[in-house]
Every structure is written in structure tokens, then in C-alpha cells.
Amino acid sequence: MSQAHAPPPGWERPKISSSVLDHIGVTPLVRINKMARDYDCEILAKCEFFNAGGSVKDRIGKRMILEAEKSGRIKPGDTLIEPTSGNTGIGLAITALIRGYRMIITLPEKMSTEKMNMLKALGAEIIRTPTEAAWDSPESHIGVAKQLHAQIPHSHILDQYENPSNPMAHYDGTAEEILYQCDGKVDMVVVGVGTGGTITGIARKLKEKLGSSVTVVGVDPKGSILAVPDKLNDEKRLESYLVEGIGYDFIPAVLDRSLVDEWVKTDDAESLKMSRRLIKEEGLLCGGSSGAAMHACLQVARRLGAGKRAVVILPDATRNYMTKFLDDEYMVAHQLEPRSLLSTAASLLHQPPTTTKEAAEWWASKTVIDLNLPSPITVTPTMACSEAAEIMREHGIDQLPVVSDIAGVLGVITLGHLSAKILQKQASPNTPCAKLMFTQFAQVPLSTRLSEFSHIFERDAFCIVTTPMRHLDSSPNGGRAKWHEKHVIVGVCTQVDLLKFVMDGSDDATLGQNDGRKPTQEPAQRIERGNAMDCAQLSQYQAHPFRGGVTACTGVDPRRCASGESLGACARAPS
Ligand SMILES: Cc1ncc(COP(=O)(O)O)c(C=O)c1O
């Protein structure tokens, strides 16, 4: 039943604001039109990207600082340190600069460059930490923040994971606004969950005011473990995902899961495609987790009948993702959309689709196998990064795949990243490669056609070429052996390798030497160029149907396995 609700704090705004902090909160509630066309219920979006700093986290940044000042815990001139995935940092940095605090942010590598640059522009100091570090390890953004806190006098971690001001900002602010804007008529609220501050604050207030008539739906990405019951988290458990701001590998203290009636798990493709739809169909310039929340909302709101109302929270702005999901190339490179997306965009501009142009090229139908890439040099996750740098220097290469016996390709270490970390004193020569490697990089199978492959270099400096390898693992208890599959690396390709292949072939074509068809190089010649393939990789390479005759090269090639054994003798050689 509708009931009158008092205007929330800050609803009446003066003609002239005393600072930008007055523009945190009181965000618009916008009706979803096209996307909800065939729904009986009404769907309303709470657009948190209208906050001064562009996200829902501005609310807690302001609240945590003002409350800490009020209690005497902090005073202007102190240092604030916060481990954050970005938006909380921006929210805190805005309030910190207005109130006069030094701000240090520890930020996982996965978070967008846009967020990092924004934080820098706001005067915050940034320390980036490995995305794959477990939350309780000393290298994680949380671990590094604690370390700095111990070292810097008059420093404070306001700690959004534990600070009651986090849910309270939503209990007193976001929830009151929703109640006022809806005249108390809300049947369902759908909220993405990170620290849980947003859902906890909103749910607590709505349940107090509306009782059990309101259904609270939590949205958790696959890979995170916040959803209840825990078996919901089994699919892709603890695997990495691209959507930023939601999900964790631990349960934050401010998240009260007893207030959540129902959980929906979401994946990257459906979330990011939905964000693009929100922009295109509703004109709402929101971020990736907004797509996750909307995707979940469209599922659960289906069961609401006429006259019912669902509110979905859109937490942040597209501004953070201009080079990410907003970029067609990004969507294709991460296999979230088919390559045809790019040709469609081209045809809209009345340009001949790239694929058609390329199809006419002699190299377009060739595959990565034809590039005859040099055999790869790889390093282990425990190798010291100084040793990896020396290998790169010696071989004149800029990147090295990090490979383990059991899992195959784990990541890639690059010279640029390594030297930046050493120069900024964020790594020492003894730091193991695992700590400095990127875990997200372009990766293709050998069979990829060059017409498709060539687009990778529009985004990425290099690409790892792999081939799947299956092996049987005998069970330790004498049970049935199990098949395992891993991706074995067979090459690293840069734009120069592709360009050289195309130019060499084009020269031959121009001279009429081979009718435009580049003859396939003798694999044995090629294999002599590299000498760090281990036995497992070599045998994989030899076993490939296109590598006929390579076995002969073991005779010509005096190489030894990377482990130091003679070829065929090392423990990694498959029996
Ligand atoms: C980008 C972003 N920031 C913050 C949040 C809200 O997170 P929290 O649970 O920490 O309040 C979300 C939730 O969807 C989000 O997507």
C-alpha cells in the first residue's frame, strides 16, 4: 500500500552548492521502457552513476569520512588508506580532497586504467596489487593497505568491509530515497553485491518499513562465493571474471546475508551485453555491474504481476569502462560477442566490412600454424623475475609465458611491467614471476585463421598460441584414472611476426614466384631457432599433424630440454 514518506536528507538543494559533496545522493529513479515492454510489472532503475564521483560508492566515501571526523578518529592532515576496486577510492578521494586528507589507494591490477587515472587526477596515490592474490595474502590490496598503515604515522584504514558507515549510508540515504521516490510502493529490489553495504543498508530499511512484502534479490557473479546456498557458487567457483565491483572470495563483515531473500548468479557475457543494451535502448550510461543487476532483474521480475514494481540499482558509470566493454574490439577479443559485431559496425558506416576485404588477401585463409612461430621460451612461476628479465634480454623478446607442469599456461610476464614494478620499488629482483604475471592475455588455438587473428593486435601487443593436451591421471586410491586437459603453449606471436609473414608472402606474390602462396617453411629449420622447448612441448609439437618430419630435427638440433636433460630424458617427457 502507498504511504507518504518524508523527503530524504538533501532532497531540497540550494541554488548554489557549498561544495561538490552536496551532489552525492538524491539520484534519479528512471523508468525502464523498451527493455520492460513485455513485462506486466514496472521496472525502475536507481541511477547511482549520477553521483558526483560517478558511483554509489561516493555515498560511503563521504559518510565514512564525516563519521570518523565526528567521532574524533581522524582530523584533516591525516592519511587515509583504502583497499578498493576503484569506486570507493574515487568516493573517498573526493571527500578527502575537500576536507584536507592525504589519500592512498591500493588497487587490484584488474581494475580499469580509467579508474586509476581518475584517482590520480583526484590527487590520490595509487599502489597496484596482483588481482589473483588471495584476499588474506600480504600481497593483496587488503594486505598491502595493512602494511602501509603499520608504517605511516597518523594513517587510518576506514575499511569499507567492516565500517558500519558503509551500510548506514544506504540505510539513511539510498533506501530513504527509494521509499520517497516510490511513495513506499516497492515490491522487489535487485542489488549487485560487493562489500554488501548497499544491499544490507537498503534491505534493512525496506524490510523495517515494508515488512516481508518486499523481496530483496542479491546479484553475485559466477566466480564469487557470496550467494546462498553455497552450492549456487559451484559453477566457475573462484574463477576470475571481468565484471568489476561485485563479488568476493570472502564474506565481508558488513554483508548481512540473512536480509537477502534470493540470489542470482550472473556471467560476464550476459552482464556486459546487458550494460550495452541499457546504454543503447534506455540511454543509461552505466557500467558493467549494472548489466549484471539488470540481467538478474529481468529474470526475477518476470514473475511480478501487473501493478507490481521492481527497483534495480545501477551502481556506476560507463566512464570507467570506455576501453573495456564499451569497445567492440574488447567484446570480441574476450569472446563476449562474435567477430561479426565488428563487421556490422563497419557496414553502418558504409564501409566495406573488414572481413570481406581481408577475405581477398592471400593470407586470410591461412592459419596460425602457417606462421611457423619460433618455439616458445617459457619460465616457471617460482623463477626470480631478474632471471626472467635476463632471458628476455638475451633473446631480444619482450614477454615470457609462465607455465606450470600441472596447469599449463598460467600467465605472461612482460618486460614493460616488470621494469615498471622494479623502478617503482614494488618488486625486487627476487620477486617470483607468479607475482608479476598478467593472467588475462590474448590466447588462440593453432587453427585460428589469420583473417581473425590479425584483429588481436588492434588491442594486444602479443598473443599466446596454445594447443590442448589431454592426459590420464591415475587415481591415488586405485580408482579409475581421470582425463585432464591443459593448454600447452606452442608459440608467442607479436604483430611483427604476422607482418613479416604477410610481407614476405606479398613480395613473393608480386614477383610472381609462387602465385601468391607462401610455401610452408620446413619445420625443422624453424625449430632450430629456439632451444628452450621442453620434452613435453617438443613431443606435443612433433605430434601435431602439420609437423610431419619434425622428428628428424631432434637429430639435427643439439638442443637440450629446458630442464637441462637431453631431449626425451626429462621427467616431463610424456611416456
Ligand atoms: C561498481 C560497483 N560498485 C559498488 C557496488 C555495490 O557494492 P557494495 O556491495 O560494496 O555496496 C556495486 C554493486 O553492484 C558495483 O557494481
The ligand as an SDF file (V2000), in Angstrom:
LIG
                    3D

 16 16  0  0  0  0  0  0  0  0999 V2000
   30.8040   -0.9460   -9.4300 C   0  0  0  0  0  0  0  0  0  0  0  0
   30.1210   -1.2840   -8.1360 C   0  0  0  0  0  0  0  0  0  0  0  0
   30.4520   -0.6890   -7.0210 N   0  0  0  0  0  0  0  0  0  0  0  0
   29.7920   -0.9690   -5.8650 C   0  0  0  0  0  0  0  0  0  0  0  0
   28.7580   -1.8590   -5.8020 C   0  0  0  0  0  0  0  0  0  0  0  0
   27.9960   -2.0930   -4.5350 C   0  0  0  0  0  0  0  0  0  0  0  0
   28.7460   -2.7800   -3.7740 O   0  0  0  0  0  0  0  0  0  0  0  0
   28.6740   -2.9300   -2.2330 P   0  0  0  0  0  0  0  0  0  0  0  0
   28.0880   -4.2540   -2.0440 O   0  0  0  0  0  0  0  0  0  0  0  0
   30.1300   -2.8690   -1.8800 O   0  0  0  0  0  0  0  0  0  0  0  0
   27.9130   -1.8530   -1.5790 O   0  0  0  0  0  0  0  0  0  0  0  0
   28.4520   -2.4880   -6.8780 C   0  0  0  0  0  0  0  0  0  0  0  0
   27.3760   -3.4350   -6.8280 C   0  0  0  0  0  0  0  0  0  0  0  0
   26.7940   -3.7800   -7.8260 O   0  0  0  0  0  0  0  0  0  0  0  0
   29.1440   -2.2110   -8.0680 C   0  0  0  0  0  0  0  0  0  0  0  0
   28.8440   -2.8120   -9.1600 O   0  0  0  0  0  0  0  0  0  0  0  0
  1  2  1  0
  2  3  1  0
  2 15  2  0
  3  4  2  0
  4  5  1  0
  5  6  1  0
  5 12  2  0
  6  7  1  0
  7  8  1  0
  8  9  2  0
  8 10  1  0
  8 11  1  0
 12 13  1  0
 12 15  1  0
 13 14  2  0
 15 16  1  0
M  END
$$$$
